[in-house]
Amino acid sequence: MSNRIYNILFHTHTISGIIISVALYVIFFAGSFSFFRDEIVSWERNESISEGWMLQEMDFDLVLDTLEARKGIAKTDVAFNQHYDEQRLGVTISAPKDAEVKEGERGRGRGGRGNFFYMNTQNLNTYDYQESYSFGEFLYRLHFFAQLNFFGRSGYMLAGIVAFFFLFAVITGVIVHWKKIISNFYIFRPNNSVKNLWTDAHTALGIIGLPYQFMFALTGVYVIVGLTVMSPAIINYIYDGDQEKAFSDFGFSPPKFEFVGKPLEGDFSVNELLAETKGKWPEFHVHNASIFNYGDEGMHVQFTGKSDYNKKFASAGTITYRMLDREIITEKSPFQDVSYLDGARAVILRLHFGDFGGKGLKLVYFALGLLTCFVIISGVMIWLVARDKKHVSPAKRKFNAWLVWFYLAGCLSMFPVTAFTFVMIKVGLQDPGADRMGFIFQTFFWSWLALTLIFTFIRSNAITNKFTLILGGIIGLAIPVVSGLISGNWLWVTLKNGQSDIFLIDALWLVISVSAIMIGAKMKTKNIDPEPVKQPVSRRKSAVAVG
């Protein structure tokens, strides 16, 4: 490789990394906690996953009778979706098939688009989106900037751009370090210059997390860029803007069945069809159940899901019954009839979300995510130290110093802010009628802004490093204590009761907090900041002073 090409790759790696550093840190920090989204939801709601919470274990006949009594679901399509491991599932009820939709009334009541809500599988209580919002959902959505969708999908677009540049930075980083990638891995010089310290840490930890980072960059680009950039372009170019036709070809659209307009005679049971499906595919996990034309002769029932990852890593299966004669209309085995599209999509999503290895894999993903956060921070510090030279103009050095003070303050403050939000959720969100979304947004973002400004204007990277760890550790230690005092879910109680999801969150924060306090306490007060920038004194002023 010529020096010119090397320098181009080196500088593009540096520039692309520094541009996306803060956004990328937010993605990985929030994404690391998002691996425990379901456990955080259980901890927050005091709704531990227990026997009977899964969609395929639900008494459909009882639930449908209850919904008919409460909401009148006859002649509608009812869909149950359970994308996460939690007691609540999403329920969508369409408008009645024989209802006339008046102009301007679509989406308003029985003549509109129906409605959507969440339902607890244990007690059949229902909740709207605001009532069911959780901090686990907040962190999950923060890791792809859903909160920044001010203009359409602007937040998704930003996350997609960051993911693309991160993939570019990973590839160029490998090329730049390729010749010394093995030898540099074994070099660590903590007693040398600050630049060598950050460089060695950045290189060694970057190599350790390289497969993980490349996998997440690639799958993140597919998930975000594919949905926000490529999909609309493909629909407009290939399908002439016909979104319904495109979704049908890609298997995203639900099937349509004719509404007969005659009540279905006799008793019918969705539970019997579910039992038949489970007998046919014992290792099939149902994630979606759709009932079309409920109570009509044209009633159909469809179960969609995937197999256990131990049996088939990438799978997607579906089966559809006609209720009138219990005949199977369509069938796609999750073990045999997996198309290339379904298989590829399933592999990418499973690699990205890490839902194929239980809590052990989640812990590994979590640790690698935090390691990547350190790689990002060390890259920023390398950039600062390399530009803190005497030949650089004082104005540029001052700008670089303020930029890194702000970068570190914003990034490292996420740790104490996240711990603080956990505590405040237990303290301030016990009222079922509370504005959960507003409370979580205000608690997290206002405290984040406050700490970012405080540590930025302190103007010391050493203090920011040390005290964000200590502050986050102290607040984190309060999380299991507050949880036990308010909800009675002490560590030993949840462990004894087999509530592993709730126990995991408290135990995880206990380990993280103790580790953070120990690391922060042992950090030296040695300054890692750039030297104060002194403005040069002109010769004229010097002469006047001497005279």
N, C-alpha and C positions, 0 to 999 in steps of 0.2 A: 504494500500500500504506500503510495507516495505521500510525502509530507503535506502536500496541499489537500489531498482527500482526507487525510487524518485530521488536519486542523479543521476542515469543514465539518466533519462528523463530530469532533470534540466540541466545537462551539455550538452546533445545533443541539447536541445532547444537553449542554449546559443551559442554553437559552430556553429550550422547550421545557426543561425541568424547573427552572426558576419561575417561568410564567405560570405554570400550573401548580406550583408547590402547595400553596395554601388550600386550593380547591381539592387537590389530590389528597392532602392530609385529612381533610374533612371527610372525604369519601371513604378512606380506609379506616379512620377512627370510628365513624358512625357505622360503617359496614362491618367492622369487627364485632361490635355489640349487636348488630343485626342478626348475626348467626344465632343469637339467643333470643330472638324476637318472641318466639312462643313462650319461652320460659319467663321472660320479662312480663308478658301479658298475664300469665298465670300468677306471678308474684304480685303484680299490681292489683289484680281483681280478686285475689284470694280464691281463685277458681282453678284448683289443681286438676291436671288431667287424670281422670280415674276411669274405671271400667264403664263402658257404655257411652263414652264421649264421641266415638268415631261415627261418621255418617252411616257407614254400613251396619252399625249396631243399633241405629235409631229405629224406633217403632213408627214406621211411616204411616200406618193406618191411623194410629192415635194422633200423630201430628197433623195429618191432613184433615181429620175430623175436627180437631181443635181450630185449625185455620178456617175451616168452613163455617164453624160457629162464630168465630171472631170477625172474620173479614169477608165471608161469602166468596169462596174461590171457584164456585161452579162456572163452567164454560171458560175457564182461564188456563193459561200455561203457568205452571209453578216449577221453579228451578231451585234446587238446594246445592250450594257450593261450599266446599270445605277445603280451602287452599292451605290452611295452616293447622298445626296441632294445638287446638284450643277447644274449649267447650262450646264456643259460639260459632255458628255457621251463617253464611249469607243466604237470604231467601228473596227471590224475585218473583213477583206475581204480575202477570200481564193484565191488560184490560180485557174485560169479557169479550168473547168472540162475536157476540151478537149486539154489542153496544155500538151506537152511532156516535162517531166523534165529530163534534161540531167545530166549525172553524174558530181557532183561537182558544180551544179548550183542551188541546192535547197536553197530556201530562198533569191534568187537574182532575183528580178524582176517578170515578169509575169509568168515565168515558175517555180517559187519557191513556197514558203509557203504563198504568199500573203503579206499583210501588216496590221499594226495596227496603229491607230491614235486616237486622241480625236477630238470631234466636238461639237461646241457650238449650242445648240438647238434653240437659238434666232436668230443668224445671219449666221449660217452654216459655220462659219470659222473653219478651221482645224488646229491642233497642234500636234507635235510629243511629245514624253514623256518628253524630256528635256524642251521644251517650256511650257509644262503644269505642270511642277513640282512646288510644293507649300510647304510652311512651315508647313501647316496643314498636308500634306502627310509626311513630314519629321518627325514631332513629333509622328505621328501615327506609322510610321515604326520604330522609335527609341524605342518605348515602347516594341518591341519584337526583338530589336537588328538586324534589317535587314541590317543596315550599316556595320555590322561585318561579313557578309557572304563572307569572303575572301576565304574560302575553302568549296565550295558547300553551305550547309546550316549551316555553323558553328555558325552564329549569332542566328539562330532559335534554334539550339541545346543548346546554352548557356542560352537563355531565358527559354527553357523548363526545364533545370536543375534547374535554379533559381526558377521557378514556383513550381517544385516538392519539393524542400527544403523549400520553403515558406509554402506549404501545410503541410509539416512535422512539421515546427516550430509552425504553428497555432494549430495543434492537440496536440503536446506536451505541448504547453503553456497552453491550456485549462486543460489538465490533471494535470499539476504542480500546477495550481492555483485553482483547482476545489473546494477544501474544504473551501477556503477563498474567492471564487470568488465574493460573494455578499458583505461580510463585507469589503473587501479591496476596493470595488468600491466606498464606501462612505468615504474613508480615503484620506485626502490630507493634507500634512504637509509641506507647503512652507517655514516655518521658522525653520524647523529642518535641519538636515545635507543634504548635496548635494545629497548623495545617496538616502535618503528617498524622496527627491523632485523628482528625476528622476524615482524612482521606483513607486511612487504613480501615477505620470503622465502616465507612461508606462502601468500600470495595468488598470487605469480608462479608458483611451482613447482606449486601446486595447479591452476592453470589449464592449465599445460603438460601435466600428467598427468591432467587431468580425463576425457578420453574413456577412457583406460586404466583409471582408478579406477572409473568408472561401469560399464564393461564387466565388470570383475572383481567388483564388488559384486553386480551383477545375476546373472551366471552362478554366482557363489559361493552366492547365496541359492537359486538353482534346484538346484544340485548337492547342497548340504547340507540345506537346509530341505525340499526336495522329497523327499529320501530318508528323513530322520529324523522329520519332523513330518507332512507331507501324505500320504505313501504309506500309513502305518499307518491314518490316519483314513479315507482313501478305501477301503481294503480292508475296514475294519470297517463302514463306512456303506453302500457300494454293493454290496460282494461278501459281506456278512454274515460277514466274517472268513475267507473262502475265499481264502487267499493263492495257492494253485496256480492257481485260475481267473483271478485278477487278473494273475498273471505270464504266463499263457498269452495273455490278451487284449493285453497290452502287448508281447508278443514276447520275454519274458525266459526262458521255460521251454524246455528242450530238447525236441524231439519224442520220441514214444515209438513203438517198433516192436515187433511181436510176436516173442517168442522161440519159434522153431519146435521146437527140441530135437533137430535133426538136423544133423550136421556138413556143412559146405559141401564138396561134392565138387570135386576138381580144384584147380589152382593159381589163386590170385587175387592181384591186385596193386593196392594203393592208389596207387602211383606212376603207374600208367596213367590212373587217374581224375583225379589231380592234373594230369597233362600235358594231358588233355582239357579240363580247366577253364581252364588257362592258355592253351590254344589258342583257347578260346571267348572269354575276356576277358583279353587280354594285359596290360592295366594294372590288373588286379585283385590286391590284396595280401591274402593269406590270413592271418588272425590267430587263427583257431580251426579246428581239424580234429577232428571227432568220429567215432569208429567205434563203431557200435552192434551188439551181439550178435556180437562178434568170433569168427570161425570157425564161425558157425551159418548155416543157410539163410536166416535172417531178418537177415543182416548188411547194414547200410546205412552209407554214408559221407557225411558232410556237411562242406562247406567254407564258412566264413563269414568275411567281411572287408569291405573297402571299397576304392574306387578310389583312384588317385593323385590328390592334391588339385589337381594341374594340370589334370586332366581333368574332375573334378567335385568341388566343394568339400565338399558334404555328400552322403554316400552310405552305403549299407548293402546288401550283397548276400549271397546264400546259394544254394547248390545242393546237392541231395541225390541220391545214387545208390543204387540197389538192386544189391548186389554180385552177386546170383545171375544176372542177365541184363544188368547194367550199364545199366539203364534209369534215366532221370532222373525222380525222383518229384516233387520240388519245385524250382522255379527262380525266383529273384527277382534281376533284373539290377541291379547297383550303378549303372548308368548311366541306366536308364529306369524301373524299378519302385520308386522311392524314395517311400515314403509320407510324409505330412505329419509324422507322429510321428517317424519315423526321421530325416527331414531336419532337423527342429527340434532334436532331441536331438544330432545330429551337429554342427550349427552351434554350439550352445552349448558342447559339449565341446571342439571344435577352437579356439574363441575363448579358452576358459579355459586350455587346456594349451599353446596356441601350437605345435602340431605340424604346421603347414602351411607353414612358411617356412624350414625348415632351421636351421642354427646361427646364421645372421645374425639371424633373427627372435628366437631365444632370447636373443641378446645384447641386442637392443632391449628385450625384455620384462624382462630382468634389470636393465638400467639404469633402466627406468621403475619397477620394483619398489623399488629402492634409493632412487629419488627420492621415492617415496611414503613410505618410512620417514622421510626428512628432513621431509616435510610433517607427518607425525604428531608428530615431535619438536618442530618449530617451533610447532605448535598447543599443545602442552603448555607451552612456554616463554611463549607469549602469555598463556595462562591464569594462569601464575604471576606474571608481571610486572604484569598487570592487577589482581591481588589483593594485591600487595605495596605497599599504601598505608597511610599513617599512621592513617587513620580506621578501618582494619580492626583488630580486637582482636588483641593480641599472641598469644593462644592460637591463633587461626585462622591468623595469618601463620606461626607456628611449625609448625603442622600442614601447611600448604600447602608450606612449604619442605622438610620431611621427606618429604612425598609425592613431590615432584618429584625429590629426591635419589634416592629409591628407584626411581622410574620410569626416570630416565636411567641409573642404574646397571644395572638389569635389562635395559633395551633395548640400550644401547651395549656391554654386556659380551658380547652374542651374537657380535660380530665376532671378538674374540680367542679366545673359547671354541670357535667353529667352526673356526678355523685350528688351534687346539691339538688338537682331536679328529682333524683330518686327519692331523696329524703322528703322534699316538699310534696311529692305526689302522695306519700303516705300520710302526711300531716294535713294537707289541704284538699284532698279529693275523696273524702269519705262520704260526702253527701251525694246520693245517686243523681240528684238533679243539677249538679255542678256543671259548669261549662268546661268540660275536660280539655277540649282542643285549645280554647283561649288560655286556660290556666297553664297548660304545658308550653305553649308558644311563648307566653309572656315570661314565665319562670326561666326558661332556657335561654331565650335570645337576649333578654335584658341583662341577666347575670353574665352572659358571655360578653356582651358589649362592655359592661362595667369593668370586668377583669381585664379585657383586652386593652382598654384605655389606661387603666391603672398601671399595668406592667409595661405598656409602651412608653409612658411618660416617666417611669422609673429609669428607663434607659440603661438597663443592665441585663444582658443575656444570662449572666451567672445567677442573678437573683430570680429571674423568671424561671430558669431551669429548676433551681432548688426549691423555691417556695410553691410553685404549681404542684410539684410532687408531694411536698409535705401537706399543703392545704387540701389537695385531693385525697390524700391518704387519711387525714383526720376526719374529713367529711364522710369518706367511704366507710370508715369504721362505725359511723353512726347508723348506716343503712340497716344492717341486721338488728341493731338494738331498737331502732324506731319501728321496724317491722314487727319485732316481737312484742313491744309495748302496745302498739295500736291494734294489730290483728291477732296477736297471740301465736304467730308463726315463728317461734324461736327455732334455732337451728336443730336442736335435739328433738323438738316436737315434730318438725317436718320430716326429719330423718326417720323417726320412729313410725310415723304414719305412712311412710312410703311416698311422700310428696317430693319426689326427686327434682321436679322442675323448680319449685319454690326454694328448696334447699340449695340447689345449684347457684342461684343468683346470690343468696346471702353468703354462701361459702366462697364464691368467686370474688365478691367484693372484699371479703375478709382477707383473702390471699393477696389480692391486688393492693389493698390499702397498706397492709403490713410491709409488703415489698417496696412500695413507693416511699413510705416513711423511712425505711432503712436506707434506701438508696439516696434519698434527699438529705438525710442526716450525715451521711458519709461524704457527700460531695464537698470538695474543697472550696474555699472562698476565693480560690485563684480566679482572677478575672479572665473571661474568655471573650471580652468585648474588644472592639478595635480601640486603638489608642485615641485619646481625645484629639480632634482635629483643630490645630491651631492656625488661625488666619495669619498669613505672612504680613510682616510689617514692612511698609515701604521704606526706601532709603531716605526719602525726604523727611518722614516722621522721625526716623532714627537720628538723622542729623540734627533736627530741631531739638530732640530730647537731649542729645549730647551737648549741644550748644547751651 
